[in-house]
Every structure is written in structure tokens, then in C-alpha cells.
């Protein structure tokens, strides 16, 4: 029997999670979950996600592809950097982040545990 294909798009996501200054559209496909995450100016992990996650830092290591906007990231050991459009970042466990400037930050990433306990 031949392999079958799956096809989804973010216009009809499997799940949507909204938070202050942000929205995650999640698509489940091929046994994986891919997120389209939009964070508006004013979004900051420590004020938006920390209360939901219940941890001091984001504990989930993950990759992100930045579509637009600039996100400043700080790791628990004090390293701080900006992630800009077109970049792929591999973030370790124990990081925080916030939107820099007036442009929304849009990412695509594996995000099944985002803003969830």
C-alpha cells in the first residue's frame, strides 16, 4: 500500500490559543504540531506565558523560523540576543523573550506546549 499525504493550512487551524498580545494557530499534521505564532508589541514571555506555564523560564527547547518582527531573547545564564526576520533560532530550555519595536513578531515553529501547563 502506498503512502498517503496530509495537507493543512493555517487558515483553518486545528486549534487556536489566544493570549494578551498574541495568538497561536496550531496545525496537527503527520504526527507533528506546527504553530503560526503572532506576538504583538507589548508581548513579553514573563508577563503573558509565565503565569500559564508556572515556571520562571520557558522550559521547552525549540526551533523557530522568524517570518517578521524582532524578538529579544535572554537565556538563564544572561546571554541576550535579537532574532530577526529570516533567521532560524534554536532556543535552549530556560529562556525568556519579548517583542522589540512596533512590528508584530510572527514565527512558525513546533509549538504544541506553548502557553500550556
N, CA, C and O of each residue as an XYZ file, in Angstrom:
468
protein
N       0.838     -1.174      0.000
C       0.000      0.000      0.000
C       0.885      1.240      0.000
O       1.861      1.299      0.748
N       0.565      2.216     -0.814
C       1.359      3.425     -0.925
C       1.142      4.389      0.234
O       0.140      4.317      0.946
N       2.080      5.270      0.401
C       1.984      6.285      1.456
C       0.898      7.302      1.095
O       0.683      7.611     -0.077
N       0.235      7.801      2.101
C      -0.759      8.848      1.869
C      -0.160     10.182      2.298
O       0.816     10.243      3.045
N      -0.762     11.209      1.816
C      -0.267     12.537      2.202
C      -1.325     13.240      3.049
O      -2.503     12.883      3.023
N      -0.883     14.229      3.786
C      -1.767     15.099      4.544
C      -1.488     16.531      4.113
O      -0.371     16.874      3.726
N      -2.504     17.341      4.186
C      -2.349     18.737      3.805
C      -3.234     19.590      4.696
O      -4.421     19.303      4.852
N      -2.674     20.621      5.275
C      -3.392     21.544      6.156
C      -2.956     22.965      5.801
O      -1.958     23.161      5.106
N      -3.700     23.937      6.275
C      -3.189     25.305      6.203
C      -3.632     26.072      7.443
O      -4.540     25.655      8.161
N      -2.976     27.187      7.672
C      -3.226     27.956      8.882
C      -4.513     28.779      8.813
O      -4.902     29.394      9.807
N      -5.182     28.800      7.649
C      -6.488     29.472      7.560
C      -7.560     28.706      8.334
O      -8.545     29.287      8.789
N      -7.355     27.394      8.477
C      -8.280     26.554      9.248
C      -7.459     25.705     10.214
O      -7.327     24.497     10.015
N      -6.902     26.327     11.266
C      -6.032     25.594     12.190
C      -6.805     24.542     12.981
O      -8.022     24.635     13.141
N      -6.082     23.549     13.467
C      -6.650     22.519     14.322
C      -7.058     23.115     15.660
O      -8.065     22.719     16.246
N      -6.266     24.071     16.138
C      -6.510     24.697     17.432
C      -5.964     26.121     17.403
O      -4.972     26.403     16.732
N      -6.618     27.003     18.133
C      -6.140     28.385     18.295
C      -6.060     28.695     19.780
O      -6.984     28.397     20.537
N      -4.951     29.294     20.190
C      -4.776     29.746     21.577
C      -4.509     31.235     21.550
O      -3.575     31.697     20.895
N      -5.334     31.985     22.263
C      -5.167     33.436     22.320
C      -4.662     33.829     23.692
O      -5.003     33.201     24.695
N      -3.850     34.870     23.733
C      -3.338     35.413     24.984
C      -3.194     36.917     24.803
O      -3.284     37.417     23.681
N      -2.973     37.643     25.896
C      -2.751     39.084     25.726
C      -1.593     39.327     24.760
O      -0.501     38.789     24.944
N      -1.827     40.111     23.765
C      -0.825     40.486     22.759
C      -0.368     39.323     21.885
O       0.693     39.418     21.269
N      -1.134     38.219     21.804
C      -0.661     37.118     20.992
C      -1.724     36.118     20.600
O      -2.806     36.053     21.185
N      -1.375     35.332     19.579
C      -2.268     34.293     19.079
C      -1.424     33.187     18.458
O      -0.498     33.455     17.692
N      -1.753     31.941     18.796
C      -1.102     30.782     18.211
C      -2.143     29.995     17.430
O      -3.154     29.571     17.988
N      -1.897     29.800     16.144
C      -2.689     28.892     15.324
C      -1.857     27.628     15.172
O      -0.712     27.672     14.723
N      -2.449     26.499     15.555
C      -1.738     25.233     15.607
C      -2.356     24.259     14.610
O      -3.576     24.103     14.561
N      -1.514     23.605     13.818
C      -1.934     22.593     12.853
C      -1.300     21.272     13.259
O      -0.086     21.195     13.446
N      -2.106     20.246     13.394
C      -1.607     18.891     13.661
C      -1.578     18.150     12.332
O      -2.593     18.020     11.648
N      -0.382     17.665     11.984
C      -0.217     17.005     10.688
C       0.953     16.025     10.763
O       2.002     16.339     11.326
N       0.764     14.841     10.194
C       1.838     13.854     10.128
C       2.417     13.481     11.482
O       3.604     13.173     11.589
N       1.593     13.508     12.507
C       2.063     13.188     13.844
C       2.820     14.313     14.529
O       3.379     14.116     15.608
N       2.845     15.488     13.916
C       3.557     16.638     14.482
C       2.589     17.804     14.665
O       1.471     17.790     14.150
N       3.035     18.796     15.396
C       2.260     20.024     15.580
C       3.128     21.209     15.180
O       4.240     21.380     15.679
N       2.600     22.023     14.271
C       3.315     23.195     13.780
C       2.493     24.428     14.129
O       1.281     24.455     13.916
N       3.152     25.439     14.663
C       2.453     26.642     15.075
C       2.798     27.846     14.224
O       3.921     27.989     13.740
N       1.814     28.704     14.052
C       1.982     30.033     13.457
C       1.663     30.993     14.596
O       0.502     31.173     14.964
N       2.698     31.603     15.146
C       2.578     32.406     16.351
C       2.771     33.876     16.021
O       3.786     34.267     15.445
N       1.788     34.683     16.388
C       1.884     36.134     16.215
C       1.914     36.774     17.592
O       1.026     36.547     18.413
N       2.949     37.582     17.838
C       3.070     38.314     19.099
C       3.119     39.797     18.780
O       3.973     40.252     18.019
N       2.204     40.539     19.362
C       2.088     41.973     19.118
C       3.055     42.740     20.025
O       3.516     42.207     21.034
N       3.362     43.997     19.664
C       4.154     44.832     20.569
C       3.526     44.828     21.960
O       2.306     44.912     22.104
N       4.370     44.730     22.970
C       3.900     44.632     24.341
C       3.930     43.207     24.867
O       3.818     42.987     26.073
N       4.085     42.211     23.947
C       4.149     40.828     24.379
C       5.488     40.568     25.059
O       6.539     40.960     24.552
N       5.440     39.907     26.207
C       6.639     39.535     26.948
C       6.365     38.182     27.617
O       5.346     38.016     28.287
N       7.268     37.227     27.437
C       7.052     35.886     27.978
C       6.755     35.937     29.475
O       5.855     35.246     29.952
N       7.499     36.742     30.208
C       7.362     36.730     31.670
C       5.994     37.208     32.151
O       5.546     36.793     33.220
N       5.324     38.065     31.391
C       4.016     38.545     31.831
C       2.852     37.803     31.180
O       1.758     37.757     31.741
N       3.078     37.221     30.002
C       1.987     36.562     29.277
C       1.991     35.048     29.478
O       0.942     34.467     29.757
N       3.137     34.405     29.344
C       3.193     32.943     29.363
C       3.584     32.392     30.737
O       3.075     31.347     31.144
N       4.462     33.064     31.443
C       4.895     32.557     32.752
C       3.730     32.192     33.673
O       3.770     31.136     34.304
N       2.687     33.038     33.773
C       1.569     32.665     34.650
C       0.854     31.382     34.213
O       0.320     30.658     35.053
N       0.841     31.100     32.918
C       0.204     29.883     32.401
C       1.129     28.681     32.602
O       0.689     27.617     33.038
N       2.410     28.859     32.281
C       3.379     27.764     32.371
C       3.711     27.420     33.822
O       3.974     26.263     34.151
N       3.694     28.436     34.684
C       4.013     28.206     36.090
C       5.491     27.989     36.355
O       5.858     27.419     37.382
N       6.350     28.440     35.436
C       7.796     28.303     35.592
C       8.465     29.662     35.464
O       7.894     30.585     34.885
N       9.658     29.788     35.995
C      10.404     31.048     35.921
C      10.832     31.368     34.489
O      10.813     32.528     34.078
N      11.220     30.333     33.727
C      11.699     30.468     32.354
C      10.880     29.548     31.448
O      10.189     28.653     31.934
N      10.954     29.766     30.145
C      10.410     28.806     29.191
C      11.283     27.558     29.284
O      12.483     27.614     29.017
N      10.686     26.448     29.659
C      11.433     25.212     29.882
C      11.505     24.327     28.643
O      12.139     23.273     28.678
N      10.872     24.733     27.557
C      10.814     23.900     26.348
C      11.851     24.366     25.323
O      11.705     25.449     24.756
N      12.893     23.570     25.078
C      13.788     23.942     23.980
C      13.022     23.811     22.664
O      12.237     22.879     22.488
N      13.250     24.740     21.748
C      12.530     24.670     20.474
C      13.227     25.480     19.398
O      14.051     26.352     19.673
N      12.864     25.160     18.153
C      13.317     25.907     16.983
C      12.223     26.892     16.601
O      11.039     26.632     16.816
N      12.625     28.021     16.034
C      11.662     28.983     15.498
C      12.207     29.527     14.186
O      13.409     29.750     14.047
N      11.312     29.739     13.226
C      11.652     30.469     12.000
C      10.935     31.804     12.076
O       9.706     31.842     12.133
N      11.680     32.894     12.076
C      11.121     34.234     12.203
C      10.662     34.730     10.832
O      11.472     34.889      9.919
N       9.368     34.971     10.698
C       8.791     35.490      9.463
C       8.903     37.012      9.442
O       9.286     37.598      8.429
N       8.566     37.651     10.572
C       8.654     39.111     10.634
C       8.836     39.557     12.078
O       8.578     38.799     13.013
N       9.280     40.785     12.244
C       9.469     41.362     13.564
C      10.760     40.908     14.219
O      11.448     40.015     13.724
N      11.077     41.541     15.348
C      12.292     41.218     16.094
C      11.924     40.795     17.504
O      11.154     41.466     18.191
N      12.486     39.676     17.921
C      12.269     39.139     19.252
C      13.599     39.171     19.998
O      14.603     38.667     19.493
N      13.617     39.751     21.177
C      14.816     39.714     22.018
C      14.697     38.514     22.948
O      13.667     38.315     23.592
N      15.753     37.725     23.011
C      15.778     36.506     23.802
C      16.853     36.646     24.879
O      17.941     37.162     24.624
N      16.528     36.178     26.088
C      17.513     36.136     27.175
C      17.509     34.726     27.753
O      16.452     34.186     28.080
N      18.695     34.132     27.878
C      18.817     32.810     28.480
C      19.064     32.967     29.982
O      19.415     34.049     30.452
N      18.878     31.886     30.722
C      19.030     31.940     32.175
C      20.458     32.291     32.601
O      20.668     32.756     33.722
N      21.440     32.075     31.722
C      22.811     32.427     32.077
C      23.188     33.833     31.611
O      24.363     34.201     31.616
N      22.177     34.623     31.205
C      22.400     36.040     30.915
C      22.735     36.393     29.479
O      22.931     37.570     29.175
N      22.809     35.425     28.589
C      23.062     35.729     27.178
C      21.798     36.352     26.601
O      20.700     35.830     26.793
N      21.952     37.464     25.897
C      20.816     38.173     25.308
C      21.135     38.468     23.849
O      22.240     38.899     23.523
N      20.153     38.231     22.967
C      20.353     38.484     21.543
C      19.020     38.778     20.882
O      17.964     38.436     21.413
N      19.075     39.419     19.711
C      17.882     39.678     18.909
C      17.781     38.645     17.804
O      18.777     38.322     17.157
N      16.581     38.127     17.588
C      16.294     37.204     16.495
C      15.449     37.975     15.479
O      14.366     38.462     15.805
N      15.949     38.080     14.257
C      15.366     38.934     13.230
C      14.686     38.116     12.133
O      14.871     36.901     12.065
N      13.895     38.775     11.270
C      13.219     38.074     10.174
C      14.193     37.290      9.302
O      15.297     37.743      9.002
N      13.749     36.098      8.905
C      14.555     35.233      8.059
C      15.487     34.324      8.832
O      16.093     33.425      8.249
N      15.616     34.539     10.133
C      16.511     33.719     10.935
C      15.780     32.527     11.539
O      14.585     32.581     11.827
N      16.533     31.461     11.719
C      16.072     30.297     12.460
C      16.852     30.278     13.757
O      18.078     30.388     13.749
N      16.154     30.141     14.868
C      16.834     30.079     16.153
C      16.543     28.733     16.813
O      15.444     28.191     16.695
N      17.544     28.209     17.505
C      17.391     27.019     18.337
C      17.535     27.513     19.769
O      18.634     27.844     20.213
N      16.426     27.558     20.481
C      16.433     28.111     21.827
C      16.543     26.988     22.852
O      15.837     25.984     22.758
N      17.434     27.159     23.835
C      17.577     26.142     24.871
C      16.457     26.266     25.892
O      15.741     27.268     25.912
N      16.303     25.263     26.735
C      15.410     25.398     27.885
C      15.924     26.564     28.728
O      17.098     26.927     28.655
N      15.047     27.133     29.513
C      15.349     28.249     30.402
C      15.736     29.519     29.646
O      16.859     30.014     29.739
N      14.761     30.020     28.897
C      14.925     31.305     28.221
C      13.647     32.120     28.402
O      12.603     31.594     28.787
N      13.755     33.397     28.119
C      12.624     34.309     28.109
C      12.756     35.160     26.854
O      13.814     35.176     26.226
N      11.687     35.873     26.479
C      11.747     36.675     25.267
C      10.685     37.763     25.309
O       9.727     37.676     26.077
N      10.863     38.809     24.463
C       9.878     39.867     24.355
C      10.007     40.524     22.993
O      11.067     40.486     22.369
N       8.914     41.130     22.538
C       8.866     41.822     21.253
C       9.625     43.139     21.375
O       9.465     43.875     22.348
N      10.453     43.422     20.373
C      11.207     44.670     20.298
C      10.610     45.516     19.181
O      10.416     45.023     18.070
N      10.318     46.772     19.459
C       9.830     47.683     18.433
C       8.323     47.636     18.260
O       7.599     47.125     19.115
N       7.860     48.178     17.133
C       6.426     48.361     16.905
C       5.845     47.362     15.896
O       4.656     47.430     15.585
N       6.653     46.452     15.391
C       6.168     45.467     14.419
C       5.852     44.144     15.124
O       6.632     43.695     15.964
N       4.718     43.517     14.793
C       4.432     42.199     15.370
C       5.513     41.185     14.996
O       6.107     41.265     13.921
N       5.756     40.250     15.878
C       6.678     39.145     15.614
C       5.841     37.946     15.181
O       4.916     37.534     15.882
N       6.174     37.397     14.027
C       5.484     36.221     13.505
C       6.511     35.112     13.331
O       7.537     35.296     12.676
N       6.222     33.951     13.929
C       7.097     32.785     13.856
C       6.308     31.584     13.371
O       5.083     31.531     13.484
N       7.039     30.625     12.830
C       6.500     29.296     12.570
C       7.412     28.337     13.318
O       8.637     28.426     13.236
N       6.783     27.408     14.056
C       7.588     26.527     14.902
C       6.785     25.364     15.432
O       5.556     25.350     15.359
N       7.496     24.386     15.968
C       6.851     23.282     16.674
C       6.449     23.791     18.045
O       7.312     24.086     18.871
N       5.148     23.901     18.300
C       4.693     24.662     19.461
C       3.588     23.989     20.243
O       2.691     24.673     20.737
N       3.617     22.694     20.371
C       2.489     22.005     20.990
C       2.289     22.361     22.456
O       1.161     22.279     22.942
N       3.334     22.754     23.185
C       3.200     23.036     24.604
C       3.171     24.533     24.908
O       3.169     24.919     26.077
N       3.148     25.375     23.890
C       3.153     26.827     24.113
C       1.933     27.276     24.897
O       0.804     26.914     24.565
N       2.160     28.061     25.933
C       1.090     28.635     26.766
C       0.176     27.559     27.347
O      -1.045     27.711     27.385
N       0.788     26.487     27.790
C       0.040     25.379     28.378
C       0.849     24.834     29.554
O       2.077     24.781     29.496
N       0.165     24.432     30.612
C       0.842     23.836     31.775
C       1.362     22.470     31.428
O       1.962     21.805     32.272
